[in-house]
Amino acid sequence: MHTDYDVLVIGGGHAGVEAAWAASAMGARTALVTLSMATVAQMACNPAVGGVGKGPIVREIDALGGLMGQAADATGIQFRMLNRSKGPAVWGPRCQSDRHAYAAWIQHTLSQRTHLTVIEGEVVDILVEGGRVTGATVQSTHADGERFHAKSIVVTTGTFMNGQMFLGDRSWDGGRIDEPAVTGLSRSLQALGLTLGRLRTDTCPRLAADTIDYARCTPQHGDATPTPFSFLTDHLDVHQIPCHLTATNDDVHRAIRENVHRAPTRSGLLQSAGPRYCPNIETKIERFADKNAHPIFLEPEGIATHWVYVNGLTTSLPEDVQATVIGRIKGLENATILRFGYAIEYDYAPPTQLRATLETKALAGLFLAGQVNGTTGYEEAAAQGLVAGANAAASALGRNEFVLRRDQAYIGVMIDDLVTRGITEPYRMFTSRSEHRLSLRADNADRRLTPLGRAAGLVDDHRWEIFSANQSAVTEARTILHSTRKHGKTLWELAQRTQPTPEDGKNVDVAPPVCVVERSCDTERSIPQEHPTTQTGEATTNGDSTSAPGSRIPDPGSRLSQLTAAHPRAIESLLVDARYDGYMVRERQSLAMLADLEHKLIPRDLDYRAVKSLRHEARERLAAIAPRTLAQALRVSGITPADITVLAIHLAKNTKS
């Protein structure tokens, strides 16, 4: 076995997979070290990819040449576009995955990759010389402390570093259920100067599908026309399997309240912070005491398995309490529990110790990605893995660093949040975290990022050819839209007839903009229309769309339809640009208001409850801190640039009045 590599990736989760794929794409000799090849890319939590906030990240990973979007398309069993009642800027593509097929697809794809080797073993020590990593010591069944040399190392250990599991009053060491924890690496990182902390996450019970009374639940079907994640996927031809919806009730809440003291998070056994935005059921019952029901989603884990994931019921309550809770939920009265929910606590490195490249400030050549940086979710981990892998390869090969700005990608927003603000609880991506969310849409991720990925060496020829063809169509369509007029309006202006939804959620109109333009062309075919002039300056005539002899121009409506048929997603994305034109102007104006935040004073007696569109969490945090200026407000933990934009607009309006 070779022992010399450019990049060594530690951990085979979603971050590790994308890190290894990105580094090898750039030509770096890469090794992925994992405890077990069989668990590479395992979906340890819910069997799903994407969602609101997370879906755009998957599209960005794909646009940069990553694997997650392709894997989701290849192994999805249900596809839905979430948030369709709102504007396209906050739509969230999501798919229910076959968790076993997903891991198998990734493992097979990695096995075919040149410049990439997968090694089974545990990294117990990181080797350093002259202030830079030089390799790692790997413990395995084949070798006792074998040394692997590398110019860069990416740590993507997920929940495995000093992982400890909790279920009721029981606890045991483990990185995931039935998998060992990694114990030596934490000591090595601390010896290198890194500070570590502890975080927690909870899991949901799994049930046997044939013991669920689905007739008492509400089916949740996929979209009639499923939307792919990957820009390489033309269309999806998949037999979609329904999920089902049920809910908790007063009896369930009563059982939880009576036994909440037995949860390890309440008994004092487990004290680290868990994810605010995916709280366990015990926390939900307390935090939302006014609600008598919380939704429970029954999600099949695949086609060839009878395991069902109970989404919405994360818990580490004792087994007898979980059994009581499950038995009191409608449709689950006779359900068999295949695996009880549990909590896991693990080491993480506060991300303010990182640069924007995800390289540690303490040691050159050492990169961290995924849950080790305090994030939660497959998508956030995979995105960090891609960036860390690209920069690890760039460092090893002497190339330029790869950094995404906040205005370029949600990935850039996430990394900037992590390295500049740090975390107090596991970080999850939301569209509201971005002040540029009207332009950082899922539909235009390729236009934003594929050229950057190509320049970095992440995008291969096949993807670049598809992207280039789409962009040629977009350029031609944009010319038609701006230069062709009907009733004195350009087709670009007609595309604005269907406006995106305002942030307050009112006046919803979700008709596809392509339909708006094509409908205009079809219904107004007999109305005299102004076509673009020819290159000789002669205007085309009405009716048959002809000009001087030898200078024929196709009917713009027909040509637009042709482009749409050949490149539907690319043209749809262009027309969403038209829909958001006016809103983009307002966004730029709002952002301009942030330029002088240090001088924008906030009244001491401001009632944050009166600030329209401000998030509930933001109201709580700002009221508690009472910042003096908008700049100080932006530095408050948990406050996003979008919150400051809302606050700035409110202050400006009240100043004028």
C-alpha positions as CSV (number, residue, x, y, z in Angstrom):
1,M,0.0,0.0,0.0
2,H,1.2,3.5,-0.8
3,T,2.0,5.7,2.2
4,D,2.8,9.0,0.5
5,Y,-0.1,11.3,-0.4
6,D,-0.8,15.0,-1.1
7,V,-4.0,15.0,0.9
8,L,-5.2,12.7,3.8
9,V,-8.9,12.9,4.7
10,I,-9.9,11.6,8.1
11,G,-13.5,10.3,8.2
12,G,-15.8,8.8,5.7
13,G,-19.0,10.8,6.3
14,H,-20.5,13.3,4.0
15,A,-17.8,15.9,4.7
16,G,-15.1,13.4,4.1
17,V,-16.6,12.1,0.9
18,E,-16.8,15.6,-0.7
19,A,-13.3,16.5,0.6
20,A,-11.7,13.4,-0.9
21,W,-13.7,13.9,-4.2
22,A,-12.7,17.6,-4.5
23,A,-9.0,17.0,-3.7
24,S,-8.7,14.1,-6.2
25,A,-10.6,16.2,-8.8
26,M,-7.7,18.7,-8.6
27,G,-5.2,16.0,-9.2
28,A,-4.0,15.6,-5.7
29,R,-3.0,12.1,-4.6
30,T,-5.7,11.5,-1.9
31,A,-6.3,9.0,0.8
32,L,-9.6,8.7,2.7
33,V,-9.1,7.0,6.1
34,T,-12.3,5.6,7.6
35,L,-13.1,3.1,10.4
36,S,-15.1,1.0,8.0
37,M,-15.5,1.1,4.2
38,A,-19.1,-0.3,4.6
39,T,-20.2,2.8,6.5
40,V,-18.8,5.5,4.1
41,A,-21.5,8.1,3.3
42,Q,-23.9,6.4,5.7
43,M,-27.1,8.4,6.4
44,A,-26.9,8.0,10.2
45,C,-29.8,10.4,10.9
46,N,-32.9,11.0,8.7
47,P,-32.8,9.4,5.2
48,A,-33.2,12.6,3.2
49,V,-31.3,15.3,1.3
50,G,-32.0,19.0,1.0
51,G,-34.9,21.1,2.3
52,V,-35.4,24.8,3.0
53,G,-32.0,26.4,3.3
54,K,-30.3,23.0,2.8
55,G,-31.5,22.4,-0.8
56,P,-29.7,25.4,-2.2
57,I,-26.5,24.2,-0.6
58,V,-26.9,20.8,-2.3
59,R,-27.3,22.6,-5.6
60,E,-24.1,24.6,-4.9
61,I,-22.2,21.5,-4.1
62,D,-23.3,20.1,-7.4
63,A,-22.5,23.2,-9.3
64,L,-18.9,23.0,-8.0
65,G,-18.6,19.4,-9.1
66,G,-19.5,17.6,-5.9
67,L,-21.3,14.3,-5.5
68,M,-24.3,14.9,-3.2
69,G,-26.7,16.1,-5.8
70,Q,-26.0,13.3,-8.2
71,A,-26.3,10.7,-5.4
72,A,-29.6,12.1,-4.3
73,D,-31.0,12.0,-7.9
74,A,-29.8,8.4,-8.4
75,T,-31.2,7.0,-5.1
76,G,-34.1,9.2,-4.2
77,I,-37.5,7.6,-3.6
78,Q,-39.5,10.8,-3.2
79,F,-38.9,14.4,-4.5
80,R,-40.6,17.5,-3.3
81,M,-40.0,21.2,-3.7
82,L,-40.6,22.8,-0.3
83,N,-41.9,26.4,0.2
84,R,-43.7,26.7,-3.1
85,S,-46.2,28.9,-1.5
86,K,-43.5,31.5,-1.3
87,G,-41.1,33.0,-3.9
88,P,-38.4,31.0,-5.7
89,A,-35.7,32.6,-3.6
90,V,-36.7,30.4,-0.6
91,W,-37.8,27.3,-2.5
92,G,-36.1,24.2,-1.1
93,P,-35.6,21.0,-3.2
94,R,-35.7,18.0,-1.0
95,C,-35.7,14.2,-1.6
96,Q,-36.4,11.2,0.5
97,S,-33.5,8.8,-0.1
98,D,-33.0,5.1,0.0
99,R,-30.3,5.3,2.7
100,H,-28.6,2.0,1.7
101,A,-28.6,2.8,-2.0
102,Y,-27.3,6.3,-1.3
103,A,-24.2,4.9,0.6
104,A,-23.7,2.2,-2.0
105,W,-23.8,4.7,-4.9
106,I,-21.2,6.9,-3.2
107,Q,-18.9,4.0,-2.3
108,H,-19.0,2.7,-5.9
109,T,-18.3,6.1,-7.3
110,L,-15.3,6.7,-5.0
111,S,-14.0,3.2,-6.0
112,Q,-13.8,4.4,-9.6
113,R,-11.9,7.6,-8.9
114,T,-8.3,8.1,-10.0
115,H,-5.9,9.6,-7.5
116,L,-8.1,8.3,-4.6
117,T,-7.5,5.5,-2.2
118,V,-9.8,4.4,0.7
119,I,-8.0,3.0,3.8
120,E,-9.7,1.3,6.7
121,G,-8.3,2.4,10.1
122,E,-8.3,4.9,12.9
123,V,-6.0,8.0,12.9
124,V,-4.5,8.2,16.3
125,D,-2.0,11.0,15.9
126,I,-1.2,13.9,13.5
127,L,2.4,14.3,12.6
128,V,4.0,17.8,12.4
129,E,7.3,19.2,11.4
130,G,8.3,22.9,11.2
131,G,4.8,24.2,12.0
132,R,3.1,22.2,9.2
133,V,1.4,18.7,9.1
134,T,3.5,16.0,7.5
135,G,1.2,13.0,7.9
136,A,-0.7,10.8,10.4
137,T,-0.3,7.6,12.3
138,V,-3.1,5.1,11.5
139,Q,-4.1,2.1,13.6
140,S,-5.7,-0.8,11.7
141,T,-6.2,-4.5,11.8
142,H,-3.4,-4.7,9.2
143,A,-0.8,-2.5,10.8
144,D,0.0,-1.3,14.3
145,G,0.6,2.5,14.0
146,E,1.5,2.7,10.3
147,R,2.6,6.2,9.3
148,F,1.1,7.9,6.2
149,H,2.8,11.0,4.8
150,A,0.7,13.9,3.5
151,K,1.2,17.6,2.7
152,S,-2.3,18.4,3.9
153,I,-4.9,16.8,6.2
154,V,-8.6,17.3,6.4
155,V,-10.3,16.2,9.7
156,T,-14.0,15.2,9.1
157,T,-14.7,13.1,12.2
158,G,-18.4,13.9,12.6
159,T,-19.7,12.7,16.0
160,F,-16.9,10.2,16.5
161,M,-14.2,12.1,18.5
162,N,-14.7,11.0,22.1
163,G,-18.3,10.2,21.2
164,Q,-20.6,9.1,24.0
165,M,-24.1,7.7,23.6
166,F,-27.0,8.3,26.0
167,L,-30.4,6.6,26.4
168,G,-32.3,7.2,29.6
169,D,-29.9,6.7,32.6
170,R,-27.5,4.6,30.4
171,S,-24.4,5.9,28.6
172,W,-21.6,4.2,26.6
173,D,-18.8,5.1,24.3
174,G,-19.6,5.2,20.6
175,G,-19.4,7.4,17.5
176,R,-22.7,6.1,16.1
177,I,-25.0,3.2,17.1
178,D,-22.9,0.0,17.1
179,E,-19.8,1.9,16.1
180,P,-16.8,2.7,18.2
181,A,-15.7,6.2,19.2
182,V,-12.4,7.8,18.1
183,T,-10.3,8.5,21.2
184,G,-6.8,9.4,20.3
185,L,-7.4,12.1,17.8
186,S,-8.8,14.6,20.3
187,R,-5.6,14.5,22.3
188,S,-3.5,15.0,19.2
189,L,-5.5,18.1,18.1
190,Q,-5.3,19.6,21.6
191,A,-1.5,19.0,21.7
192,L,-1.3,20.9,18.4
193,G,-2.9,23.9,20.1
194,L,-6.6,23.5,19.2
195,T,-9.3,24.1,21.7
196,L,-12.1,21.6,21.8
197,G,-15.6,21.7,23.2
198,R,-18.6,19.4,23.5
199,L,-21.9,19.4,21.5
200,R,-24.9,17.1,21.4
201,T,-27.4,15.8,18.9
202,D,-30.4,13.5,19.3
203,T,-31.9,10.8,17.1
204,C,-35.3,9.5,16.3
205,P,-36.8,6.0,16.9
206,R,-37.1,3.6,13.9
207,L,-40.3,1.6,13.4
208,A,-41.3,-1.6,11.5
209,A,-43.4,-0.4,8.5
210,D,-45.7,-3.5,8.6
211,T,-46.8,-2.6,12.1
212,I,-47.9,1.0,11.3
213,D,-51.6,1.7,10.6
214,Y,-51.1,4.0,7.6
215,A,-54.9,4.3,7.1
216,R,-55.0,6.4,10.3
217,C,-52.2,8.7,8.9
218,T,-52.2,11.3,6.2
219,P,-50.2,10.4,3.0
220,Q,-47.6,12.8,1.8
221,H,-46.9,12.3,-1.9
222,G,-44.0,13.6,-4.0
223,D,-44.3,16.2,-6.7
224,A,-46.0,15.1,-9.9
225,T,-43.0,16.3,-11.8
226,P,-40.0,15.8,-9.6
227,T,-37.2,18.4,-9.8
228,P,-33.6,17.0,-9.9
229,F,-30.8,18.3,-7.6
230,S,-28.0,17.9,-10.1
231,F,-27.5,20.1,-13.1
232,L,-26.3,17.0,-14.9
233,T,-29.7,15.3,-14.5
234,D,-32.1,16.0,-17.4
235,H,-35.1,14.5,-15.7
236,L,-36.1,12.1,-13.0
237,D,-38.0,8.8,-13.9
238,V,-38.6,7.4,-10.4
239,H,-41.4,5.5,-8.7
240,Q,-42.1,7.7,-5.7
241,I,-43.0,6.2,-2.4
242,P,-45.3,8.3,-0.1
243,C,-44.3,9.4,3.4
244,H,-47.1,9.8,6.0
245,L,-48.0,12.4,8.5
246,T,-49.3,12.0,12.0
247,A,-49.0,14.1,15.2
248,T,-48.4,14.0,18.9
249,N,-51.4,14.8,21.2
250,D,-52.2,15.7,24.8
251,D,-51.7,12.1,26.0
252,V,-48.3,12.0,24.5
253,H,-47.4,15.4,26.0
254,R,-48.6,14.2,29.4
255,A,-46.4,11.1,29.3
256,I,-43.4,13.2,28.4
257,R,-44.0,15.8,31.1
258,E,-44.4,13.0,33.7
259,N,-41.1,11.4,32.7
260,V,-39.0,14.4,31.4
261,H,-36.8,14.2,34.6
262,R,-35.6,10.8,33.4
263,A,-34.1,12.2,30.2
264,P,-30.3,12.5,30.4
265,T,-30.5,16.2,29.3
266,R,-32.6,16.9,32.5
267,S,-31.0,14.5,35.0
268,G,-27.6,16.1,34.7
269,L,-26.1,13.2,32.9
270,L,-25.8,15.2,29.6
271,Q,-25.3,19.0,29.7
272,S,-23.8,20.0,26.3
273,A,-25.8,22.2,23.9
274,G,-28.0,20.6,21.3
275,P,-29.4,22.0,18.0
276,R,-31.9,24.8,18.6
277,Y,-33.7,24.3,15.3
278,C,-34.1,20.5,15.6
279,P,-34.9,20.2,19.3
280,N,-35.8,16.9,21.0
281,I,-39.4,16.2,21.8
282,E,-38.9,17.0,25.5
283,T,-37.8,20.5,24.6
284,K,-40.6,21.0,22.1
285,I,-43.2,20.2,24.7
286,E,-41.7,22.7,27.1
287,R,-40.8,25.5,24.6
288,F,-44.2,25.4,22.9
289,A,-46.4,24.7,25.8
290,D,-49.4,26.3,24.0
291,K,-49.4,23.7,21.3
292,N,-51.4,20.5,21.8
293,A,-49.8,18.7,18.8
294,H,-46.5,18.5,16.9
295,P,-46.2,17.0,13.4
296,I,-44.6,13.6,13.1
297,F,-43.4,12.5,9.6
298,L,-43.1,8.7,8.9
299,E,-40.3,8.4,6.4
300,P,-39.4,5.1,4.8
301,E,-35.7,4.4,4.8
302,G,-35.6,2.7,1.4
303,I,-37.3,0.4,-1.0
304,A,-35.8,-2.9,0.2
305,T,-36.2,-2.2,3.9
306,H,-39.1,-2.1,6.3
307,W,-37.5,0.4,8.6
308,V,-39.3,3.8,9.0
309,Y,-37.7,6.9,10.4
310,V,-40.0,8.8,12.8
311,N,-39.0,12.4,11.9
312,G,-40.0,15.0,14.5
313,L,-39.5,12.7,17.5
314,T,-35.9,13.1,18.4
315,T,-35.4,11.9,22.0
316,S,-33.1,10.2,24.5
317,L,-35.9,9.3,27.0
318,P,-35.7,5.8,28.5
319,E,-37.0,3.0,26.4
320,D,-40.1,2.4,28.4
321,V,-41.1,6.1,28.0
322,Q,-40.4,6.0,24.2
323,A,-42.6,2.9,23.9
324,T,-45.4,4.7,25.8
325,V,-45.1,7.8,23.6
326,I,-45.1,5.8,20.3
327,G,-48.1,3.8,21.5
328,R,-50.2,6.9,22.1
329,I,-49.6,8.4,18.6
330,K,-52.4,8.0,16.0
331,G,-51.5,5.2,13.6
332,L,-48.6,3.9,15.8
333,E,-50.6,2.3,18.6
334,N,-49.3,-1.2,17.6
335,A,-46.0,-0.2,16.1
336,T,-42.9,-2.2,16.7
337,I,-39.8,-0.1,17.7
338,L,-36.7,-1.4,15.8
339,R,-34.4,1.1,17.4
340,F,-34.9,3.6,20.2
341,G,-33.9,7.2,19.9
342,Y,-30.7,8.2,21.6
343,A,-28.5,11.2,22.2
344,I,-24.8,11.5,21.3
345,E,-22.2,13.9,22.7
346,Y,-18.9,14.5,20.9
347,D,-15.9,16.8,20.7
348,Y,-15.8,19.7,18.3
349,A,-13.4,22.5,17.6
350,P,-14.9,26.0,17.9
351,P,-14.7,27.3,14.3
352,T,-13.2,30.7,15.1
353,Q,-9.9,28.8,15.1
354,L,-10.2,28.5,11.3
355,R,-9.5,30.7,8.3
356,A,-12.0,31.2,5.5
357,T,-10.3,28.3,3.7
358,L,-11.1,26.1,6.7
359,E,-7.4,25.7,7.5
360,T,-6.6,26.0,11.2
361,K,-4.8,29.1,12.3
362,A,-2.7,27.0,14.7
363,L,-1.1,24.7,12.1
364,A,-0.5,25.0,8.4
365,G,-1.9,22.2,6.2
366,L,-4.5,21.1,8.8
367,F,-8.2,21.6,7.7
368,L,-11.4,20.9,9.5
369,A,-14.8,20.3,8.0
370,G,-18.3,19.1,9.1
371,Q,-19.7,18.5,12.5
372,V,-16.2,18.9,14.0
373,N,-16.7,22.6,13.2
374,G,-20.0,22.7,15.1
375,T,-22.5,22.4,12.3
376,T,-25.4,20.0,12.0
377,G,-26.8,18.3,8.9
378,Y,-25.4,16.3,5.9
379,E,-25.6,19.3,3.6
380,E,-23.6,21.7,5.7
381,A,-21.0,19.0,6.3
382,A,-20.7,18.1,2.7
383,A,-20.3,21.8,1.6
384,Q,-17.5,22.3,4.1
385,G,-15.9,19.1,3.0
386,L,-15.8,20.3,-0.6
387,V,-14.2,23.7,0.4
388,A,-11.7,22.1,2.8
389,G,-10.8,19.4,0.3
390,A,-10.2,22.0,-2.5
391,N,-8.1,24.1,-0.2
392,A,-6.1,21.1,1.1
393,A,-5.3,20.2,-2.5
394,A,-4.5,23.8,-3.4
395,S,-2.1,24.0,-0.4
396,A,-0.4,20.7,-1.2
397,L,-0.1,21.5,-4.9
398,G,0.9,25.2,-4.5
399,R,-2.2,26.6,-6.1
400,N,-4.5,29.6,-5.2
401,E,-6.9,29.2,-2.2
402,F,-10.6,28.6,-2.9
403,V,-12.8,30.9,-0.9
404,L,-16.5,31.7,-1.5
405,R,-17.8,35.1,-0.4
406,R,-21.2,35.7,1.3
407,D,-22.6,37.3,-1.9
408,Q,-21.5,34.2,-4.0
409,A,-23.0,31.3,-2.2
410,Y,-24.8,30.0,0.9
411,I,-21.6,28.0,1.4
412,G,-19.8,31.3,1.7
413,V,-22.4,32.6,4.2
414,M,-22.1,29.5,6.3
415,I,-18.3,29.5,6.5
416,D,-18.2,33.2,7.1
417,D,-20.7,32.8,10.0
418,L,-18.6,30.0,11.5
419,V,-15.2,31.5,11.3
420,T,-16.1,35.1,12.3
421,R,-18.9,34.5,14.8
422,G,-18.4,31.1,16.1
423,I,-21.3,29.1,17.6
424,T,-23.0,28.5,20.9
425,E,-25.1,25.6,19.5
426,P,-25.0,23.4,16.4
427,Y,-25.2,25.6,13.3
428,R,-27.9,25.0,10.7
429,M,-28.3,26.9,7.4
430,F,-31.4,29.0,6.8
431,T,-32.1,31.3,3.9
432,S,-32.6,34.1,6.4
433,R,-28.9,34.0,7.3
434,S,-28.0,35.6,4.0
435,E,-28.4,39.2,3.1
436,H,-28.1,38.2,-0.6
437,R,-30.8,35.5,-0.6
438,L,-32.7,36.9,-3.6
439,S,-29.7,36.2,-5.8
440,L,-28.5,33.1,-4.0
441,R,-31.2,30.8,-5.3
442,A,-31.2,27.1,-5.8
443,D,-32.1,27.6,-9.5
444,N,-29.0,29.7,-10.4
445,A,-26.3,27.9,-8.4
446,D,-24.6,26.8,-11.6
447,R,-24.5,30.3,-13.1
448,R,-23.0,31.5,-9.8
449,L,-20.5,28.8,-9.1
450,T,-19.6,26.5,-12.0
451,P,-17.2,29.0,-13.6
452,L,-15.5,29.3,-10.2
453,G,-15.3,25.5,-9.8
454,R,-13.9,25.2,-13.3
455,A,-11.2,27.8,-12.6
456,A,-10.3,25.9,-9.4
457,G,-10.1,22.5,-11.2
458,L,-13.2,21.0,-9.5
459,V,-15.4,20.9,-12.6
460,D,-14.7,18.3,-15.3
461,D,-15.2,18.6,-19.0
462,H,-18.5,16.9,-19.1
463,R,-20.1,19.2,-16.6
464,W,-18.5,22.3,-18.3
465,E,-19.9,21.3,-21.7
466,I,-23.4,21.0,-20.3
467,F,-23.1,24.3,-18.5
468,S,-21.7,26.1,-21.5
469,A,-24.6,24.9,-23.7
470,N,-27.1,26.1,-21.1
471,Q,-25.4,29.5,-20.8
472,S,-25.4,30.0,-24.6
473,A,-29.2,29.4,-24.5
474,V,-29.6,31.8,-21.6
475,T,-27.6,34.5,-23.4
476,E,-29.8,34.1,-26.5
477,A,-33.0,34.0,-24.5
478,R,-32.0,37.1,-22.6
479,T,-31.5,39.0,-25.9
480,I,-34.9,37.9,-27.1
481,L,-36.6,38.9,-23.8
482,H,-35.0,42.4,-23.7
483,S,-35.3,43.3,-27.4
484,T,-38.8,41.9,-28.4
485,R,-41.8,44.1,-27.5
486,K,-45.5,43.6,-27.3
487,H,-48.0,46.3,-26.5
488,G,-45.0,48.6,-25.8
489,K,-43.5,46.2,-23.2
490,T,-40.5,43.9,-23.6
491,L,-40.9,40.2,-23.0
492,W,-38.6,40.7,-20.0
493,E,-41.2,43.1,-18.5
494,L,-43.9,40.6,-19.3
495,A,-42.0,38.0,-17.3
496,Q,-42.4,40.3,-14.3
497,R,-46.2,39.8,-14.4
498,T,-45.8,36.9,-12.0
499,Q,-44.0,38.5,-9.1
500,P,-42.2,36.7,-6.3
501,T,-44.0,36.4,-3.0
502,P,-43.4,39.3,-0.6
503,E,-41.7,38.3,2.7
504,D,-44.9,38.6,4.6
505,G,-46.2,35.6,2.6
506,K,-49.2,37.4,1.0
507,N,-50.3,37.7,-2.6
508,V,-48.9,34.3,-3.6
509,D,-48.6,33.7,-7.3
510,V,-46.5,30.6,-8.3
511,A,-47.3,30.3,-12.0
512,P,-44.0,29.5,-13.7
513,P,-42.5,32.6,-15.5
514,V,-41.8,30.6,-18.6
515,C,-45.6,30.0,-18.9
516,V,-46.2,33.7,-18.5
517,V,-44.0,34.7,-21.4
518,E,-45.1,31.8,-23.7
519,R,-48.7,32.6,-22.9
520,S,-48.1,36.2,-24.0
521,C,-46.5,35.0,-27.2
522,D,-49.3,32.6,-28.0
523,T,-52.3,34.8,-27.2
524,E,-50.9,37.8,-28.9
525,R,-49.6,36.1,-32.0
526,S,-52.0,38.0,-34.3
527,I,-51.2,41.4,-32.7
528,P,-48.6,43.5,-34.5
529,Q,-45.3,43.0,-32.8
530,E,-41.9,44.7,-32.9
531,H,-39.1,42.3,-33.6
532,P,-35.4,43.0,-33.2
533,T,-33.7,44.8,-36.1
534,T,-31.3,42.8,-38.3
535,Q,-27.6,43.4,-38.3
536,T,-28.0,45.6,-41.3
537,G,-30.3,47.9,-39.3
538,E,-33.5,46.9,-41.2
539,A,-36.5,46.2,-38.9
540,T,-38.4,43.0,-39.5
541,T,-42.0,43.1,-40.7
542,N,-45.0,41.9,-38.7
543,G,-46.8,38.7,-39.4
544,D,-44.2,36.4,-40.9
545,S,-41.3,37.8,-39.0
546,T,-39.3,38.6,-42.2
547,S,-37.2,41.6,-43.2
548,A,-35.3,42.3,-46.3
549,P,-34.5,39.4,-48.6
550,G,-31.8,37.1,-47.1
551,S,-32.3,38.5,-43.6
552,R,-35.0,36.3,-42.0
553,I,-35.3,36.2,-38.2
554,P,-37.3,33.5,-36.4
555,D,-40.4,34.5,-34.5
556,P,-39.1,35.4,-31.0
557,G,-41.9,33.5,-29.2
558,S,-41.2,30.3,-31.2
559,R,-37.5,30.6,-30.6
560,L,-38.0,31.2,-26.9
561,S,-40.2,28.1,-26.8
562,Q,-37.4,26.1,-28.6
563,L,-34.8,27.3,-26.1
564,T,-37.1,26.4,-23.2
565,A,-37.8,22.9,-24.5
566,A,-34.0,22.3,-25.0
567,H,-32.8,23.9,-21.8
568,P,-35.9,24.2,-19.5
569,R,-34.2,24.7,-16.1
570,A,-31.7,27.2,-17.5
571,I,-34.4,29.4,-19.1
572,E,-36.7,29.1,-16.1
573,S,-33.9,30.4,-13.9
574,L,-33.3,33.3,-16.2
575,L,-37.0,34.2,-16.0
576,V,-36.9,34.1,-12.3
577,D,-34.2,36.8,-12.6
578,A,-36.8,38.9,-14.4
579,R,-39.4,38.3,-11.7
580,Y,-37.0,39.5,-9.0
581,D,-35.7,42.6,-10.9
582,G,-37.5,45.1,-8.8
583,Y,-36.8,43.2,-5.6
584,M,-33.1,43.0,-6.4
585,V,-33.0,46.8,-6.5
586,R,-34.6,47.0,-3.1
587,E,-32.2,44.4,-1.8
588,R,-29.2,46.5,-3.0
589,Q,-30.7,49.6,-1.4
590,S,-31.2,47.7,1.9
591,L,-27.6,46.5,1.8
592,A,-26.4,50.0,1.1
593,M,-28.0,51.0,4.4
594,L,-25.6,48.6,6.2
595,A,-22.5,50.4,5.0
596,D,-22.4,52.8,7.9
597,L,-23.7,50.7,10.7
598,E,-21.5,52.1,13.4
599,H,-23.2,55.4,13.2
600,K,-26.8,54.1,13.1
601,L,-28.1,54.4,16.7
602,I,-30.9,52.3,18.0
603,P,-33.3,54.0,20.4
604,R,-33.0,52.6,23.9
605,D,-36.7,52.2,24.2
606,L,-37.2,50.4,20.9
607,D,-39.9,47.8,21.1
608,Y,-38.5,44.9,19.1
609,R,-41.9,43.2,19.1
610,A,-43.1,46.0,16.8
611,V,-40.5,45.4,14.2
612,K,-42.3,43.6,11.4
613,S,-40.7,40.5,9.8
614,L,-38.1,40.3,12.6
615,R,-37.6,36.6,13.7
616,H,-38.8,35.6,17.1
617,E,-35.3,34.5,18.1
618,A,-33.9,37.9,17.0
619,R,-36.5,39.8,19.0
620,E,-35.5,37.8,22.1
621,R,-31.8,38.2,21.7
622,L,-31.8,41.9,20.8
623,A,-34.2,42.8,23.6
624,A,-31.9,41.0,26.1
625,I,-28.7,42.7,24.8
626,A,-30.2,46.2,23.9
627,P,-27.4,47.0,21.4
628,R,-26.5,50.7,21.0
629,T,-25.9,50.6,17.2
630,L,-26.7,48.4,14.3
631,A,-23.1,47.3,14.1
632,Q,-23.3,46.1,17.7
633,A,-26.6,44.4,16.9
634,L,-24.9,42.5,14.1
635,R,-22.3,41.2,16.4
636,V,-24.9,39.7,18.8
637,S,-24.8,35.9,18.7
638,G,-27.6,34.5,16.6
639,I,-28.4,37.7,14.8
640,T,-28.1,37.4,11.0
641,P,-27.4,40.1,8.4
642,A,-31.0,39.6,7.2
643,D,-32.2,40.6,10.7
644,I,-30.2,43.8,10.6
645,T,-31.6,44.6,7.2
646,V,-35.1,44.3,8.6
647,L,-34.2,46.4,11.6
648,A,-32.5,49.1,9.5
649,I,-35.6,49.4,7.3
650,H,-37.8,49.8,10.3
651,L,-35.6,52.5,11.8
652,A,-35.4,54.4,8.5
653,K,-39.2,54.4,8.2
654,N,-39.7,55.5,11.7
655,T,-37.1,58.3,11.4
656,K,-38.9,59.6,8.3
657,S,-42.2,59.6,10.0
